[in-house]
Amino acid sequence: MATSADRTPSSVDLTGELEVLGRITDSSNLAVLARVSTLPGGHVIYKPVRGERPLWDFPDGTLAGREVAAEVVSSLGGWDVVPPTVLRDGPLGPGSVQVWIGDPFDPVADDVVVDLVPEGRTPTGWRAVLDGETPGGSAVTVVHSGADDVRSLAVLDAVLNNSDRKGSHCLRDADGRLWAIDHGVTFSPTPKLRTVLWGWAGEPLAEADVDRLVRLRRALEDDASLDRLLALLPDDDVEALAMRVASLLERGVHPFPSPDWPSVPWPPL
């Protein structure tokens, strides 16, 4: 992937001619694989606003903006785990365009971040999330990597109020770098955190993540940063974002699952 060595959006030009290659059939909303003429050798995923399914808990036509806002917040706080993403026009109308991680025609899944293991057999260095049963009746445990970058992603998800962090949304590229995708259902002002990355619930935040939260809090006090987010999100969502950052810093621990909202997405992987 052309940008695996450089995460910064400013280094990636997604303004060129957008060529649609085909639809991604397992996506719940319209999503297409495409090329951008200014991204040699790379692919993008293009999610047109016109293909968004109406949701009862998110305003219509806002998912593409949330995809882009997640990348903005990731960058502002220094997480830098969301691939470069922009809101732009295309053959199917305006939508989000995000750099595709890896080769869409030759996916590599050797270094998974979330996995299933036989019940109770959590590997060393991994964290158990929940026990379950496969369709065939086998008892299993959902586990995720205990790596520092995955822990930081769990904090970012709490910041974003991510209501759909599945295992398949956590990727490592050929260099082993962690990336996070699929952020259409984020930033709700109502608490909705639903994730598979609960392994640190209640534990103190790592110092590096406290630093990222402080950096983000300062960015949210900057008019230019606020204007970027307000161009992508409703005002209430941006206000709630600032409140979540303040709450995480005040409490200093990873959040617990809420009893008022399903805490793990389905399917978890």
C-alpha positions as CSV (number, residue, x, y, z in Angstrom):
1,M,0.0,0.0,0.0
2,A,1.5,3.3,-1.1
3,T,1.2,5.1,2.2
4,S,2.2,2.3,4.7
5,A,5.3,4.2,5.6
6,D,3.6,7.6,6.2
7,R,0.3,8.0,8.0
8,T,-0.1,11.7,7.5
9,P,-3.1,12.8,5.4
10,S,-1.1,15.7,4.0
11,S,1.2,13.3,2.3
12,V,-1.6,11.5,0.5
13,D,-3.4,13.2,-2.5
14,L,-7.0,11.9,-2.9
15,T,-8.2,14.7,-5.1
16,G,-7.6,13.0,-8.5
17,E,-10.0,11.4,-10.9
18,L,-12.0,8.6,-9.1
19,E,-12.4,5.4,-11.0
20,V,-14.9,2.9,-9.7
21,L,-13.8,-0.7,-9.9
22,G,-16.7,-2.6,-8.3
23,R,-19.0,-2.8,-5.3
24,I,-18.0,-4.3,-2.0
25,T,-20.9,-6.7,-1.5
26,D,-20.6,-7.5,2.2
27,S,-20.9,-3.9,3.2
28,S,-24.1,-2.8,5.0
29,N,-24.1,0.5,3.1
30,L,-23.0,1.2,-0.4
31,A,-19.3,1.0,-0.6
32,V,-17.1,0.6,-3.7
33,L,-13.5,-0.2,-4.5
34,A,-11.9,2.5,-6.5
35,R,-8.7,4.1,-7.8
36,V,-7.7,7.7,-7.5
37,S,-5.4,9.0,-10.3
38,T,-3.2,10.9,-7.7
39,L,-2.6,7.7,-5.6
40,P,-0.4,5.6,-7.9
41,G,-0.4,1.9,-7.1
42,G,-3.0,2.3,-4.3
43,H,-6.8,1.7,-3.9
44,V,-9.5,3.5,-2.0
45,I,-12.9,2.7,-0.6
46,Y,-15.5,5.2,-1.7
47,K,-18.8,5.4,0.4
48,P,-21.3,7.7,-1.3
49,V,-23.8,9.5,0.9
50,R,-26.6,8.4,-1.5
51,G,-25.9,4.8,-0.5
52,E,-26.3,5.2,3.3
53,R,-29.1,3.3,4.8
54,P,-31.3,5.3,7.2
55,L,-30.6,4.6,10.9
56,W,-32.9,5.4,13.8
57,D,-30.1,6.8,15.9
58,F,-28.1,8.8,13.4
59,P,-29.2,11.7,11.2
60,D,-29.6,10.8,7.6
61,G,-26.7,11.5,5.3
62,T,-24.1,12.0,8.0
63,L,-22.1,8.7,8.0
64,A,-19.6,9.9,5.4
65,G,-18.8,13.0,7.5
66,R,-18.3,10.8,10.5
67,E,-15.8,8.7,8.6
68,V,-13.8,11.8,7.8
69,A,-14.2,13.2,11.3
70,A,-12.7,10.1,12.9
71,E,-9.6,10.5,10.8
72,V,-9.4,14.2,11.9
73,V,-9.7,13.3,15.6
74,S,-7.2,10.5,15.2
75,S,-4.7,12.9,13.7
76,L,-5.4,15.8,16.1
77,G,-4.7,13.6,19.1
78,G,-1.7,11.8,17.6
79,W,-3.2,8.4,17.4
80,D,-2.7,8.3,13.6
81,V,-4.5,5.0,13.1
82,V,-7.3,5.9,10.7
83,P,-6.2,5.8,7.1
84,P,-6.2,9.1,5.2
85,T,-9.8,10.0,4.5
86,V,-11.5,12.9,2.7
87,L,-15.0,14.0,1.9
88,R,-15.3,14.7,-1.9
89,D,-17.4,14.3,-5.0
90,G,-17.3,11.2,-7.2
91,P,-19.1,9.3,-9.9
92,L,-21.9,8.4,-7.4
93,G,-22.0,11.8,-5.8
94,P,-20.4,13.1,-2.6
95,G,-19.0,10.6,-0.1
96,S,-16.0,9.6,2.0
97,V,-12.9,8.3,0.2
98,Q,-10.4,6.4,2.3
99,V,-7.1,4.8,1.5
100,W,-7.4,1.0,1.3
101,I,-4.9,-0.8,3.5
102,G,-3.1,-3.5,1.7
103,D,-4.0,-5.2,-1.5
104,P,-7.8,-5.7,-2.0
105,F,-7.1,-8.6,-4.4
106,D,-4.6,-10.4,-2.1
107,P,-5.6,-9.7,1.5
108,V,-3.2,-10.8,4.2
109,A,-4.6,-11.9,7.6
110,D,-1.5,-13.4,9.3
111,D,-1.4,-10.8,12.0
112,V,-4.9,-10.6,13.3
113,V,-5.8,-8.3,16.1
114,V,-9.0,-10.0,17.3
115,D,-9.5,-13.8,17.2
116,L,-11.4,-16.8,18.5
117,V,-9.7,-19.4,20.6
118,P,-10.9,-22.5,22.4
119,E,-12.8,-21.4,25.5
120,G,-10.5,-20.4,28.4
121,R,-7.2,-20.7,26.3
122,T,-6.3,-17.0,26.0
123,P,-2.8,-16.8,24.5
124,T,0.0,-15.0,26.4
125,G,-0.1,-11.3,25.7
126,W,-3.8,-11.4,24.7
127,R,-6.9,-10.3,26.5
128,A,-10.1,-12.2,26.8
129,V,-13.4,-10.4,26.1
130,L,-16.2,-12.9,26.3
131,D,-17.1,-16.6,25.9
132,G,-19.4,-17.9,23.3
133,E,-20.3,-20.8,21.0
134,T,-19.8,-21.3,17.3
135,P,-22.7,-22.3,15.0
136,G,-21.2,-25.8,15.2
137,G,-21.4,-25.9,19.0
138,S,-17.8,-25.3,19.9
139,A,-17.1,-23.3,23.0
140,V,-14.8,-20.4,22.2
141,T,-13.4,-17.2,23.7
142,V,-13.2,-13.9,21.9
143,V,-9.7,-12.5,22.5
144,H,-7.8,-9.5,21.3
145,S,-4.1,-8.5,21.2
146,G,-2.7,-6.8,24.3
147,A,-0.3,-4.7,22.3
148,D,0.1,-1.1,23.2
149,D,-1.2,0.2,19.9
150,V,-4.4,-1.8,20.3
151,R,-4.8,-0.4,23.8
152,S,-4.5,3.1,22.4
153,L,-7.1,2.3,19.8
154,A,-9.5,1.3,22.6
155,V,-9.0,4.8,24.0
156,L,-9.6,6.4,20.7
157,D,-12.9,4.4,20.3
158,A,-14.0,5.7,23.7
159,V,-13.3,9.2,22.4
160,L,-15.2,8.6,19.2
161,N,-18.0,6.9,21.0
162,N,-17.6,4.1,18.4
163,S,-20.7,1.9,18.3
164,D,-19.3,-0.7,16.0
165,R,-15.7,-1.7,16.6
166,K,-15.6,-5.2,15.2
167,G,-12.4,-7.3,14.9
168,S,-12.4,-7.0,11.1
169,H,-12.1,-3.2,11.5
170,C,-8.7,-3.5,13.1
171,L,-5.9,-4.2,10.5
172,R,-2.2,-4.5,10.3
173,D,-0.4,-3.7,7.1
174,A,2.6,-5.5,5.7
175,D,4.9,-3.5,8.0
176,G,2.8,-4.5,11.1
177,R,1.3,-1.0,11.6
178,L,-2.2,-0.9,13.1
179,W,-5.0,0.8,11.2
180,A,-8.6,1.2,12.2
181,I,-11.5,1.5,9.6
182,D,-15.3,1.8,9.4
183,H,-16.2,4.8,11.5
184,G,-19.6,5.7,10.1
185,V,-21.5,5.2,13.4
186,T,-19.4,7.3,15.7
187,F,-19.7,10.6,17.5
188,S,-23.3,10.2,18.8
189,P,-23.9,12.5,21.8
190,T,-25.7,9.5,23.4
191,P,-23.3,7.0,25.0
192,K,-23.1,4.0,22.6
193,L,-19.6,2.5,23.0
194,R,-19.8,-1.0,21.5
195,T,-16.5,-2.7,20.9
196,V,-14.5,-5.9,21.1
197,L,-11.6,-4.1,22.8
198,W,-12.8,-4.3,26.4
199,G,-9.7,-6.1,27.7
200,W,-8.5,-3.1,29.7
201,A,-11.8,-2.0,31.2
202,G,-11.3,-0.2,34.5
203,E,-7.5,-0.2,34.2
204,P,-5.5,3.1,34.4
205,L,-4.9,4.8,31.1
206,A,-1.4,4.5,29.7
207,E,0.7,7.7,30.0
208,A,1.0,7.9,26.2
209,D,-2.8,7.9,25.9
210,V,-3.2,10.6,28.6
211,D,-0.8,12.7,26.5
212,R,-2.9,12.1,23.4
213,L,-6.1,13.1,25.2
214,V,-4.4,16.3,26.5
215,R,-3.3,17.0,23.0
216,L,-6.8,16.5,21.6
217,R,-8.3,18.6,24.3
218,R,-6.0,21.5,23.4
219,A,-6.9,21.0,19.7
220,L,-10.6,21.2,20.5
221,E,-9.9,24.7,22.0
222,D,-8.5,25.8,18.7
223,D,-11.0,27.6,16.3
224,A,-9.5,26.1,13.2
225,S,-9.7,22.5,14.5
226,L,-13.3,23.1,15.7
227,D,-14.2,24.5,12.3
228,R,-12.9,21.3,10.6
229,L,-15.1,19.1,12.8
230,L,-18.1,21.4,12.7
231,A,-18.0,21.1,8.9
232,L,-18.4,17.3,9.2
233,L,-20.6,16.8,12.3
234,P,-23.6,18.3,14.0
235,D,-22.8,20.9,16.8
236,D,-24.1,18.5,19.5
237,D,-21.7,15.8,18.4
238,V,-18.7,18.1,18.7
239,E,-19.8,19.3,22.1
240,A,-20.2,15.7,23.3
241,L,-16.7,14.8,21.9
242,A,-15.1,17.5,24.1
243,M,-17.1,16.2,27.1
244,R,-15.9,12.6,26.5
245,V,-12.3,13.8,26.3
246,A,-12.6,15.7,29.6
247,S,-14.3,12.8,31.3
248,L,-11.6,10.3,30.3
249,L,-8.9,12.6,31.6
250,E,-10.8,13.2,34.8
251,R,-11.4,9.5,35.5
252,G,-8.0,8.3,34.2
253,V,-9.2,4.8,33.4
254,H,-10.5,2.8,30.5
255,P,-14.3,2.8,30.5
256,F,-16.5,-0.2,31.5
257,P,-19.2,-1.5,29.3
258,S,-22.6,0.2,29.9
259,P,-25.5,-1.9,31.2
260,D,-27.8,0.3,29.1
261,W,-26.4,-0.5,25.7
262,P,-25.2,-3.7,24.0
263,S,-21.5,-3.6,24.7
264,V,-20.2,-5.9,21.9
265,P,-21.0,-5.7,18.2
266,W,-22.5,-8.6,16.4
267,P,-20.8,-10.4,14.8
268,P,-17.7,-9.5,17.0
269,L,-15.3,-10.4,14.2
